[in-house]
């Protein structure tokens, strides 16, 4: 059962419980396995927030970065060594419809050596700038 089917089944459970069915009968008719407390939780969320209450916002296991995502990241970093992770995140979302957290994206960039500069480099830059020193040639900051 994919995410959308599961969400629809939860909606059916909530609507059936709202109509007076027991949680067992509602889950059976909806074709989804869930316990009593989960069924009542789904029903409560549905009553309070409608379909938005049924959206599962948890992240669960980390997304395993596919070859396609890695290739897109690599190309973006090669084209612009100073590209921000936020820009790469948006590219991945727009082109591949994949939500990748900035933290995971940064960890992946670091693992492959595709970082523009570390946070400590940014701090050093800030100190140099406040002291009136020029940026080194080729710096992203």
N, C-alpha and C positions, 0 to 999 in steps of 0.2 A: 504494500500500500504506500503510494507516494505521499508527499507532504500535503498536497491539495486534497487528495482523497481522504486523508486522515482528518483534515480540517472540516471537510464536508460531513464526515461521519460524526464528528464531535457536535456539529450543528444539529444533526438529526437527533442525537442523543438528548441534547438540551431541549429541543422542541418537543420531543416525545415526553420527556419528564415534565415539561411545562404543561402538557396536555393531560397529565395525570398517570402516565405509565410509570411502573416501578423502574429503578435503575437497571435491574437485570433484563427486563423486557426491552427497555429502550436500547441498551447496548447490543442485545441479540438482534433486534430489528435493524439496527444501524450497521450490523456486521463488523463491530469492533470489540476487541477484548479490553476491558478495563474494570478495575475494582470499584467498589461502592464509593469510597472517598474521592476517587478520581472523577467518577461520574457526577457526584454532587458538586465538586469543584468546577467542573466544566459547565454545569448548569448555572452555578452562581456567576461565573465569569461572563457567560452569555447574557444572563439577565442584567448584569451591571454595565457591560460594554458592548454588547452585541457581537458581531463577527470579530471585531478588534480584540475582544477578550479571549478569543480562541487562538490567536496567533501565538506561536511558540517563539519567544525571543531569545531563548537560550542558544548558546553557541556550540555546546557539546564538544565533541572531539575536534581537534584542529583539522582544518582542511589540508589535505595532502596536495601540495602544489603539483599540478600536472605539467607535463612537458610543454604543452601549449602556453600555459601561464609563465613558465620559466623562460620560454623563448621570447614572449612579449616583454617581460621584464629586462631580459638581456639586451634586446634591441633598443628599448627605450633608454637604458643606461649607456649603451654604446653611442647612441645618437646625441645624448645630452648628459654628460657626466655629472651635471649639477641638478638633474631632475629630482623633484621632491617625491617622497613616497606617496604623498597625497595625490599627486598627478598620476603616478603609476596606478594607484588604487582606483582612480576614476577611469583610467584607460581599461583596466581589467574588467571593471563593472560594465562599462559601456560596450566593450567589444565581445566579452565572453560571458556576461551576465553572472559573474561570480563575485560574491562579497568576501573580500580578504581583509582582515584587520591590519591596521598600520603596524601594530606590534609584530604580527607574524610576517608581514611583508618586510619589515626592517630586519628581522632575524634571518629571513631567506636571503635578502641582499647581502647581509654581512657574511653569511655562510659561503656565498659565491664571490665575495670580494667586489660587489657592485655598489658599495656605499660611496656617497659623495664626500662626507667627512663625518667624524664622530662628534658627539656632544662636547667632548673636551676640546676639540679643535674650535668649535664655535665659541666656547668660553675664552680660549686663547685669542681668537679674532677680536672679540669684544674688548679684551684688555688692550690689545694692540691699537685698536681704533680709538679707544679712550685716551691712549697715550700719544695719539697723533701719528702713529706709524702707518706706512702703506701696506697694503695686502700683497702677499707673494703672488707672483705670476701664475696664472692658471687656477687660482683659488675659486671655489664655489661660493664662498661666503664673502 
